[in-house]
């Protein structure tokens, strides 16, 4: 049975500590790496780096979608949550990957990264809902 997210109204990670994470499978394009460090970017609320812990110089920028993408409400199922040891959407933090395209920041809403802070495990999933684009314009957070 789906554990649908009606809102990503969970607290942001902005004030939470940095984490050492283990992905349950390597993120796409990062095989064979599964150990990563999630760290806040100082002075940039809701912006994080995800860097491999193996010294391979792999890094992604992640943002908290509840700060930058109003209305982002992906449906997360037990198939997404279970491998992370999570029973409910409120057990995970949701991030989206941010990149630059044509000089402007965009985020990948189709493949969020889920983090269970209790188990320090993570997974990048691909949503079944084609309504979420691979590249969506990143907006400035409300003040």
Secondary structure, DSSP 4 states (H G I P E B T S, - for coil): -----S---SPPSTTSPPEEEEESSPPTT-TT--EEEEEEPTT-TTEEEEEESSSS--EEEEE-HHHH-TT------HHHHGGGT-SSGGGSEEEEEEEEETTEEEEEEEEEEEEETTTTEEEE---S-TTS-SSEEPPPPP-
